[in-house]
Amino acid sequence: MSQVPVFVHVHGENALHEANLKVPLDGHTLLESLRAAGMAIGPDSLVFLDEDDQPAEPSRRFQELKPGTRIHVSKCRHIEVTLNYLDQVLRHPFPPGTLLKRVKAWAAKQLHMAPTDAAEHVLQACGGHDRPASDTPLSELVGHCACGVCFEFVPDKRVEG
């Protein structure tokens, strides 16, 4: 049995927790280990590893975990993304661990953007100026009770000289 360091994001919390998990383990033991580490995890919580599309079932066996694995503990099976671009509104459900670069790639494909045009656009929080990094998972951007997030697909500032 070995210990693996992982990073845990719990729905509605701003902090990223560090934990050491003993592997192998199953989904049920994973939740119990996170609770024992002091994380507030409810009975209806779903656990996603990295960018997995489906939550880990309690019976799922994890023979090993990579050091630095991101674990997302969420109340939502999916995060509903609303994306505004000019006069278009796109909506799509994504797993909580989805990184923003995957959302951006999806948006560019849906909008039939050339790769060069897509490279000049960024995701910006609706009604604000926050532009989260492309390696930010959706689970870090939703509020305590929310299962959705909204972005504007806007041009990145260009410096021409």
N, CA, C and O of each residue as an XYZ file, in Angstrom:
644
protein
N       0.853     -1.170      0.000
C       0.000      0.000      0.000
C       0.902      1.237      0.000
O       1.828      1.336      0.805
N       0.628      2.172     -0.900
C       1.436      3.389     -0.964
C       0.551      4.622     -0.830
O      -0.655      4.563     -1.070
N       1.159      5.733     -0.445
C       0.421      6.989     -0.320
C       0.707      7.856     -1.536
O       1.844      7.961     -1.996
N      -0.360      8.478     -2.047
C      -0.250      9.325     -3.225
C      -0.797     10.706     -2.885
O      -1.913     10.814     -2.377
N      -0.026     11.777     -3.158
C      -0.543     13.127     -2.928
C      -1.510     13.521     -4.045
O      -1.209     13.352     -5.226
N      -2.668     14.045     -3.660
C      -3.683     14.488     -4.622
C      -4.161     15.883     -4.223
O      -3.936     16.333     -3.099
N      -4.821     16.555     -5.157
C      -5.428     17.857     -4.903
C      -6.935     17.697     -5.014
O      -7.432     17.064     -5.945
N      -7.662     18.274     -4.059
C      -9.112     18.086     -3.991
C      -9.804     19.440     -3.998
O      -9.463     20.334     -3.224
N     -10.792     19.575     -4.892
C     -11.641     20.764     -4.883
C     -13.044     20.319     -4.502
O     -13.633     19.459     -5.157
N     -13.577     20.914     -3.432
C     -14.920     20.594     -2.959
C     -15.866     21.686     -3.433
O     -15.588     22.873     -3.268
N     -16.981     21.282     -4.022
C     -17.987     22.197     -4.570
C     -18.309     23.316     -3.582
O     -18.606     23.068     -2.414
N     -18.244     24.552     -4.076
C     -18.614     25.709     -3.269
C     -17.511     26.267     -2.397
O     -17.705     27.285     -1.732
N     -16.359     25.621     -2.387
C     -15.229     26.120     -1.602
C     -14.201     26.741     -2.538
O     -14.001     26.267     -3.656
N     -13.562     27.789     -2.079
C     -12.542     28.446     -2.892
C     -11.171     27.797     -2.755
O     -10.291     28.019     -3.586
N     -10.990     27.008     -1.724
C      -9.676     26.418     -1.450
C      -9.460     25.123     -2.224
O     -10.400     24.387     -2.526
N      -8.208     24.875     -2.530
C      -7.797     23.600     -3.100
C      -7.092     22.848     -1.977
O      -6.082     23.314     -1.451
N      -7.625     21.688     -1.611
C      -7.084     20.909     -0.497
C      -6.040     19.923     -1.006
O      -6.133     19.411     -2.122
N      -5.062     19.674     -0.175
C      -4.096     18.619     -0.464
C      -4.411     17.439      0.447
O      -4.758     17.615      1.614
N      -4.287     16.251     -0.098
C      -4.522     15.047      0.704
C      -3.569     13.955      0.235
O      -3.125     13.948     -0.912
N      -3.270     13.051      1.127
C      -2.490     11.863      0.789
C      -3.416     10.668      0.921
O      -3.963     10.405      1.992
N      -3.585      9.947     -0.179
C      -4.484      8.795     -0.185
C      -3.690      7.503     -0.284
O      -2.708      7.407     -1.020
N      -4.141      6.515      0.477
C      -3.529      5.194      0.403
C      -4.199      4.421     -0.722
O      -5.420      4.266     -0.739
N      -3.399      3.942     -1.656
C      -3.924      3.134     -2.753
C      -3.343      1.732     -2.633
O      -2.236      1.565     -2.121
N      -4.068      0.732     -3.093
C      -5.360      0.788     -3.785
C      -6.510      1.118     -2.833
O      -6.432      0.907     -1.623
N      -7.583      1.644     -3.435
C      -8.796      1.943     -2.679
C      -9.985      1.927     -3.626
O      -9.820      1.912     -4.846
N     -11.198      1.930     -3.048
C     -12.405      1.985     -3.869
C     -13.053      3.358     -3.695
O     -12.604      4.167     -2.883
N     -14.106      3.609     -4.461
C     -14.783      4.900     -4.421
C     -15.328      5.254     -3.055
O     -15.260      6.410     -2.639
N     -15.870      4.270     -2.350
C     -16.410      4.516     -1.003
C     -15.289      4.911     -0.039
O     -15.430      5.867      0.724
N     -14.192      4.182     -0.076
C     -13.050      4.478      0.790
C     -12.440      5.829      0.437
O     -11.950      6.539      1.315
N     -12.467      6.185     -0.834
C     -11.977      7.496     -1.264
C     -12.752      8.608     -0.563
O     -12.158      9.527     -0.001
N     -14.090      8.520     -0.600
C     -14.920      9.527      0.074
C     -14.654      9.559      1.574
O     -14.527     10.635      2.159
N     -14.571      8.400      2.192
C     -14.317      8.335      3.634
C     -12.953      8.931      3.984
O     -12.810      9.597      5.008
N     -11.960      8.694      3.141
C     -10.625      9.248      3.379
C     -10.642     10.768      3.292
O      -9.968     11.444      4.069
N     -11.408     11.304      2.350
C     -11.500     12.762      2.211
C     -12.234     13.370      3.402
O     -11.849     14.429      3.898
N     -13.291     12.700      3.858
C     -14.004     13.167      5.059
C     -13.071     13.146      6.274
O     -13.051     14.089      7.066
N     -12.305     12.073      6.413
C     -11.376     11.949      7.542
C     -10.298     13.033      7.501
O      -9.736     13.397      8.534
N     -10.012     13.547      6.297
C      -9.026     14.624      6.150
C      -9.639     15.991      6.441
O      -8.967     17.014      6.315
N     -10.940     16.008      6.838
C     -11.580     17.253      7.254
C     -12.373     17.974      6.187
O     -12.769     19.122      6.388
N     -12.612     17.332      5.062
C     -13.375     17.975      3.998
C     -14.862     17.732      4.191
O     -15.287     16.622      4.514
N     -15.651     18.789      3.989
C     -17.106     18.713      4.166
C     -17.725     18.092      2.919
O     -17.980     18.778      1.929
N     -17.958     16.809      2.982
C     -18.489     16.075      1.835
C     -19.811     15.452      2.236
O     -19.874     14.632      3.152
N     -20.876     15.853      1.535
C     -22.215     15.374      1.848
C     -22.488     13.994      1.288
O     -21.710     13.479      0.485
N     -23.602     13.387      1.713
C     -23.945     12.042      1.250
C     -24.312     11.997     -0.238
O     -24.249     10.937     -0.861
N     -24.696     13.148     -0.806
C     -25.078     13.187     -2.218
C     -23.940     13.671     -3.115
O     -24.156     13.948     -4.294
N     -22.741     13.773     -2.568
C     -21.592     14.260     -3.334
C     -21.165     13.249     -4.391
O     -21.235     12.037     -4.185
N     -20.725     13.777     -5.518
C     -20.190     12.972     -6.611
C     -18.700     13.254     -6.711
O     -18.262     14.388     -6.518
N     -17.928     12.231     -7.010
C     -16.477     12.376     -7.105
C     -16.035     12.121     -8.541
O     -16.351     11.089     -9.133
N     -15.293     13.090     -9.087
C     -14.740     12.981    -10.435
C     -13.223     13.076    -10.337
O     -12.700     13.898     -9.586
N     -12.525     12.252    -11.080
C     -11.068     12.334    -11.139
C     -10.669     13.065    -12.411
O     -11.107     12.720    -13.508
N      -9.829     14.080    -12.244
C      -9.348     14.893    -13.353
C     -10.514     15.283    -14.262
O     -11.474     15.902    -13.802
N     -10.440     14.927    -15.545
C     -11.487     15.327    -16.483
C     -12.437     14.179    -16.839
O     -13.052     14.199    -17.906
N     -12.563     13.187    -15.965
C     -13.476     12.070    -16.234
C     -14.883     12.578    -16.522
O     -15.356     13.528    -15.899
N     -15.544     11.925    -17.481
C     -16.916     12.302    -17.843
C     -17.948     11.792    -16.850
O     -19.015     12.389    -16.705
N     -17.646     10.704    -16.171
C     -18.589     10.097    -15.232
C     -18.006     10.105    -13.821
O     -16.791      9.997    -13.649
N     -18.870     10.232    -12.808
C     -18.367     10.172    -11.430
C     -17.898      8.761    -11.083
O     -18.344      7.772    -11.665
N     -16.993      8.703    -10.125
C     -16.495      7.410     -9.647
C     -17.586      6.736     -8.831
O     -18.109      7.320     -7.882
N     -17.925      5.525     -9.193
C     -18.916      4.752     -8.448
C     -18.273      4.248     -7.156
O     -17.062      4.031     -7.118
N     -19.071      4.056     -6.087
C     -18.506      3.567     -4.818
C     -17.746      2.247     -4.961
O     -16.793      1.994     -4.224
N     -18.164      1.415     -5.904
C     -17.518      0.105     -6.062
C     -16.267      0.153     -6.955
O     -15.537     -0.833     -7.049
N     -16.023      1.288     -7.604
C     -14.870      1.379     -8.512
C     -13.564      1.225     -7.732
O     -13.374      1.848     -6.688
N     -12.675      0.391     -8.251
C     -11.368      0.162     -7.623
C     -10.326      1.040     -8.301
O     -10.268      1.135     -9.527
N      -9.514      1.673     -7.485
C      -8.387      2.462     -7.967
C      -7.119      1.747     -7.524
O      -6.720      1.828     -6.362
N      -6.497      1.055     -8.448
C      -5.263      0.339     -8.119
C      -4.124      1.323     -7.905
O      -3.225      1.088     -7.098
N      -4.175      2.426     -8.638
C      -3.171      3.465     -8.473
C      -3.762      4.806     -8.887
O      -4.721      4.868     -9.656
N      -3.185      5.856     -8.373
C      -3.514      7.225     -8.754
C      -2.196      7.918     -9.053
O      -1.189      7.661     -8.393
N      -2.203      8.792    -10.041
C      -0.991      9.551    -10.338
C      -0.809     10.630     -9.280
O      -1.786     11.255     -8.868
N       0.406     10.859     -8.838
C       0.635     11.977     -7.916
C       0.160     13.282     -8.568
O       0.443     13.538     -9.739
N      -0.556     14.094     -7.804
C      -1.068     15.357     -8.332
C      -2.421     15.243     -9.004
O      -2.917     16.223     -9.559
N      -3.034     14.056     -8.966
C      -4.377     13.893     -9.529
C      -5.308     14.914     -8.890
O      -5.260     15.143     -7.682
N      -6.157     15.526     -9.715
C      -7.161     16.457     -9.191
C      -8.460     15.698     -8.999
O      -8.961     15.045     -9.914
N      -8.991     15.796     -7.796
C     -10.261     15.160     -7.470
C     -11.284     16.264     -7.274
O     -11.060     17.202     -6.510
N     -12.402     16.148     -7.962
C     -13.469     17.147     -7.880
C     -14.650     16.520     -7.160
O     -15.233     15.549     -7.643
N     -15.004     17.073     -6.008
C     -16.162     16.615     -5.248
C     -17.264     17.616     -5.533
O     -17.170     18.781     -5.145
N     -18.315     17.162     -6.215
C     -19.334     18.082     -6.713
C     -20.739     17.636     -6.336
O     -20.998     16.454     -6.108
N     -21.630     18.605     -6.276
C     -23.054     18.322     -6.100
C     -23.711     18.124     -7.462
O     -24.861     17.695     -7.552
N     -22.972     18.440     -8.509
C     -23.524     18.432     -9.870
C     -22.867     17.351    -10.720
O     -21.645     17.203    -10.718
N     -23.681     16.608    -11.437
C     -23.153     15.630    -12.389
C     -22.535     16.357    -13.582
O     -21.557     15.896    -14.169
N     -23.127     17.507    -13.928
C     -22.634     18.333    -15.032
C     -22.675     19.798    -14.629
O     -23.484     20.201    -13.793
N     -21.798     20.586    -15.229
C     -21.820     22.037    -15.096
C     -22.353     22.564    -16.423
O     -21.752     22.334    -17.473
N     -23.473     23.264    -16.378
C     -24.083     23.814    -17.593
C     -23.335     25.092    -17.973
O     -23.378     26.084    -17.245
N     -22.654     25.059    -19.112
C     -21.908     26.221    -19.588
C     -22.765     26.981    -20.586
O     -23.273     26.410    -21.551
N     -22.919     28.277    -20.339
C     -23.559     29.185    -21.290
C     -22.452     30.063    -21.846
O     -21.679     30.655    -21.093
N     -22.380     30.145    -23.164
C     -21.336     30.926    -23.802
C     -21.967     31.914    -24.773
O     -22.728     31.531    -25.661
N     -21.643     33.179    -24.595
C     -22.151     34.242    -25.467
C     -21.049     34.703    -26.404
O     -19.928     34.990    -25.983
N     -21.393     34.769    -27.688
C     -20.453     35.273    -28.688
C     -21.250     36.077    -29.704
O     -22.089     35.530    -30.420
N     -20.986     37.372    -29.762
C     -21.746     38.288    -30.612
C     -23.232     38.095    -30.326
O     -23.676     38.325    -29.201
N     -24.014     37.672    -31.337
C     -25.454     37.495    -31.121
C     -25.839     36.034    -30.880
O     -27.022     35.694    -30.885
N     -24.846     35.177    -30.670
C     -25.112     33.754    -30.481
C     -24.973     33.357    -29.008
O     -24.131     33.879    -28.278
N     -25.823     32.424    -28.604
C     -25.750     31.865    -27.251
C     -25.643     30.347    -27.397
O     -26.512     29.706    -27.988
N     -24.574     29.791    -26.854
C     -24.362     28.345    -26.887
C     -24.492     27.798    -25.472
O     -24.125     28.462    -24.502
N     -25.015     26.586    -25.365
C     -25.132     25.926    -24.058
C     -24.686     24.467    -24.204
O     -24.953     23.802    -25.205
N     -23.997     24.006    -23.165
C     -23.541     22.615    -23.200
C     -23.184     22.163    -21.784
O     -22.571     22.919    -21.031
N     -23.564     20.930    -21.412
C     -23.162     20.395    -20.099
C     -21.771     19.758    -20.185
O     -21.464     19.025    -21.124
N     -20.949     20.054    -19.194
C     -19.609     19.476    -19.098
C     -19.432     18.863    -17.716
O     -20.058     19.316    -16.758
N     -18.585     17.836    -17.597
C     -18.261     17.302    -16.273
C     -17.540     18.368    -15.442
O     -16.890     19.245    -16.010
N     -17.640     18.311    -14.123
C     -17.037     19.337    -13.263
C     -15.529     19.517    -13.426
O     -15.021     20.620    -13.223
N     -14.814     18.473    -13.783
C     -13.360     18.577    -13.910
C     -12.871     19.107    -15.238
O     -11.664     19.217    -15.453
N     -13.787     19.439    -16.134
C     -13.407     19.917    -17.457
C     -12.586     21.195    -17.356
O     -12.976     22.147    -16.679
N     -11.446     21.203    -18.038
C     -10.602     22.393    -18.060
C     -11.138     23.398    -19.074
O     -11.750     23.021    -20.073
N     -10.900     24.683    -18.804
C     -11.419     25.729    -19.685
C     -10.880     25.621    -21.105
O     -11.554     26.042    -22.045
N      -9.682     25.067    -21.286
C      -9.177     24.926    -22.653
C     -10.069     23.983    -23.465
O     -10.206     24.162    -24.676
N     -10.672     22.991    -22.825
C     -11.605     22.091    -23.521
C     -12.893     22.830    -23.864
O     -13.454     22.623    -24.941
N     -13.374     23.695    -22.960
C     -14.572     24.497    -23.229
C     -14.304     25.439    -24.394
O     -15.146     25.596    -25.278
N     -13.130     26.068    -24.395
C     -12.771     26.991    -25.477
C     -12.701     26.253    -26.816
O     -13.197     26.759    -27.823
N     -12.099     25.076    -26.839
C     -12.015     24.288    -28.074
C     -13.409     23.916    -28.569
O     -13.680     23.976    -29.768
N     -14.293     23.531    -27.646
C     -15.676     23.212    -28.014
C     -16.352     24.435    -28.624
O     -17.015     24.328    -29.656
N     -16.188     25.602    -27.990
C     -16.818     26.832    -28.480
C     -16.310     27.183    -29.873
O     -17.099     27.517    -30.757
N     -15.012     27.108    -30.069
C     -14.434     27.443    -31.372
C     -14.980     26.519    -32.457
O     -15.262     26.961    -33.571
N     -15.128     25.240    -32.132
C     -15.672     24.279    -33.103
C     -17.136     24.593    -33.408
O     -17.540     24.586    -34.571
N     -17.937     24.868    -32.367
C     -19.357     25.178    -32.562
C     -19.553     26.449    -33.379
O     -20.520     26.570    -34.132
N     -18.630     27.397    -33.226
C     -18.731     28.681    -33.921
C     -18.016     28.667    -35.269
O     -17.962     29.687    -35.956
N     -17.473     27.521    -35.643
C     -16.757     27.352    -36.915
C     -15.636     28.378    -37.064
O     -15.444     28.954    -38.135
N     -14.905     28.595    -35.981
C     -13.792     29.548    -35.984
C     -12.532     28.884    -36.508
O     -12.248     27.726    -36.202
N     -11.791     29.627    -37.293
C     -10.478     29.162    -37.730
C      -9.561     29.115    -36.506
O      -9.719     29.923    -35.591
N      -8.614     28.192    -36.475
C      -7.708     28.101    -35.323
C      -6.996     29.419    -35.002
O      -6.781     29.737    -33.833
N      -6.634     30.181    -36.028
C      -5.960     31.462    -35.775
C      -6.898     32.453    -35.100
O      -6.470     33.218    -34.236
N      -8.176     32.450    -35.484
C      -9.151     33.334    -34.833
C      -9.425     32.879    -33.403
O      -9.509     33.700    -32.490
N      -9.562     31.584    -33.215
C      -9.825     31.054    -31.871
C      -8.677     31.379    -30.925
O      -8.902     31.654    -29.746
N      -7.450     31.350    -31.432
C      -6.285     31.653    -30.594
C      -6.305     33.091    -30.085
O      -5.665     33.404    -29.081
N      -7.031     33.960    -30.770
C      -7.102     35.372    -30.381
C      -8.287     35.673    -29.474
O      -8.530     36.836    -29.151
N      -9.032     34.648    -29.055
C     -10.188     34.829    -28.177
C      -9.955     34.137    -26.834
O      -9.212     33.160    -26.738
N     -10.605     34.665    -25.809
C     -10.505     34.101    -24.463
C     -11.898     34.001    -23.854
O     -12.835     34.659    -24.305
N     -12.018     33.174    -22.828
C     -13.263     33.070    -22.070
C     -13.219     34.081    -20.928
O     -12.278     34.107    -20.135
N     -14.249     34.903    -20.865
C     -14.357     35.925    -19.820
C     -15.670     35.722    -19.092
O     -16.705     35.500    -19.721
N     -15.637     35.796    -17.766
C     -16.851     35.623    -16.963
C     -17.895     36.647    -17.387
O     -17.578     37.825    -17.553
N     -19.134     36.206    -17.562
C     -20.219     37.108    -17.957
C     -20.360     38.242    -16.944
O     -20.326     38.030    -15.732
N     -20.518     39.446    -17.478
C     -20.752     40.605    -16.624
C     -19.549     41.059    -15.828
O     -19.692     41.847    -14.893
N     -18.377     40.585    -16.171
C     -17.184     40.969    -15.420
C     -15.971     41.042    -16.318
O     -16.080     41.072    -17.544
N     -14.816     41.071    -15.688
C     -13.563     41.156    -16.436
C     -12.634     39.986    -16.137
O     -11.509     39.938    -16.635
N     -13.106     39.038    -15.319
C     -12.286     37.903    -14.924
C     -12.101     36.958    -16.104
O     -13.068     36.530    -16.734
N     -10.846     36.641    -16.389
C     -10.499     35.713    -17.463
C      -9.685     34.573    -16.862
O      -8.456     34.638    -16.826
N     -10.358     33.540    -16.397
C      -9.645     32.435    -15.739
C      -8.652     31.767    -16.692
O      -8.849     31.759    -17.907
N      -7.604     31.219    -16.131
C      -6.581     30.516    -16.909
C      -7.180     29.291    -17.591
O      -8.160     28.719    -17.114
N      -6.584     28.899    -18.704
C      -7.115     27.784    -19.493
C      -7.018     26.444    -18.772
O      -7.703     25.493    -19.149
N      -6.181     26.352    -17.745
C      -6.070     25.088    -17.004
C      -6.949     25.068    -15.752
O      -6.764     24.227    -14.872
N      -7.911     26.002    -15.675
C      -8.847     26.053    -14.550
C      -9.997     25.083    -14.798
O     -10.624     25.149    -15.855
N     -10.298     24.179    -13.853
C     -11.459     23.300    -14.020
C     -12.753     24.053    -13.713
O     -12.770     24.960    -12.880
N     -13.824     23.673    -14.385
C     -15.125     24.320    -14.178
C     -15.565     24.262    -12.723
O     -16.201     25.195    -12.232
N     -15.234     23.181    -12.030
C     -15.677     23.032    -10.640
C     -15.196     24.172     -9.749
O     -15.815     24.451     -8.722
N     -14.106     24.834    -10.121
C     -13.584     25.937     -9.319
C     -14.325     27.246     -9.579
O     -14.112     28.227     -8.867
N     -15.186     27.270    -10.583
C     -15.830     28.521    -10.982
C     -17.300     28.610    -10.610
O     -17.914     29.662    -10.788
N     -17.877     27.534    -10.100
C     -19.296     27.561     -9.736
C     -19.450     27.881     -8.257
O     -18.593     27.540     -7.441
N     -20.545     28.535     -7.928
C     -20.828     28.885     -6.538
C     -21.338     27.703     -5.741
O     -21.476     26.594     -6.257
N     -21.612     27.959     -4.482
C     -22.018     26.915     -3.539
C     -23.250     26.138     -4.005
O     -23.288     24.914     -3.882
N     -24.249     26.829     -4.534
C     -25.497     26.166     -4.933
C     -25.645     26.046     -6.446
O     -26.646     25.515     -6.927
N     -24.673     26.527     -7.193
C     -24.807     26.596     -8.646
C     -24.292     25.344     -9.343
O     -23.388     24.661     -8.862
N     -24.897     25.071    -10.485
C     -24.428     24.003    -11.367
C     -24.272     24.553    -12.777
O     -24.410     23.821    -13.757
N     -23.983     25.844    -12.873
C     -23.815     26.467    -14.172
C     -22.860     27.636    -14.088
O     -22.632     28.208    -13.022
N     -22.307     27.979    -15.242
C     -21.378     29.099    -15.340
C     -21.562     29.744    -16.714
O     -21.913     29.072    -17.683
N     -21.322     31.048    -16.784
C     -21.529     31.797    -18.022
C     -20.234     32.496    -18.432
O     -19.527     33.072    -17.603
N     -19.941     32.431    -19.736
C     -18.766     33.102    -20.293
C     -19.150     33.916    -21.517
O     -20.112     33.613    -22.222
N     -18.365     34.956    -21.741
C     -18.363     35.690    -23.001
C     -17.113     35.209    -23.737
O     -16.058     35.033    -23.127
N     -17.234     34.997    -25.040
C     -16.076     34.620    -25.848
C     -15.605     35.903    -26.508
O     -16.186     36.345    -27.499
N     -14.555     36.503    -25.962
C     -14.143     37.847    -26.369
C     -12.731     37.839    -26.938
O     -11.924     36.969    -26.613
N     -12.437     38.832    -27.804
C     -11.068     38.936    -28.321
C     -10.098     39.290    -27.197
O     -10.389     40.122    -26.338
N      -8.954     38.645    -27.226
C      -7.890     39.008    -26.298
C      -7.294     40.313    -26.816
O      -7.278     40.551    -28.024
N      -6.811     41.150    -25.923
C      -6.235     42.423    -26.366
C      -4.999     42.151    -27.201
O      -4.158     41.316    -26.869
N      -4.924     42.888    -28.294
C      -3.765     42.761    -29.163
C      -2.936     44.029    -29.068
O      -3.468     45.139    -29.046
N      -1.651     43.850    -29.012
C      -0.753     44.995    -29.027
C      -0.096     45.015    -30.393
O       0.667     44.117    -30.749
N      -0.403     46.049    -31.147
C       0.185     46.179    -32.475
C       1.072     47.406    -32.471
O       0.711     48.446    -31.920
N       2.208     47.281    -33.074
C       3.080     48.406    -32.937
C       3.856     48.742    -34.103
O       4.633     49.696    -34.073
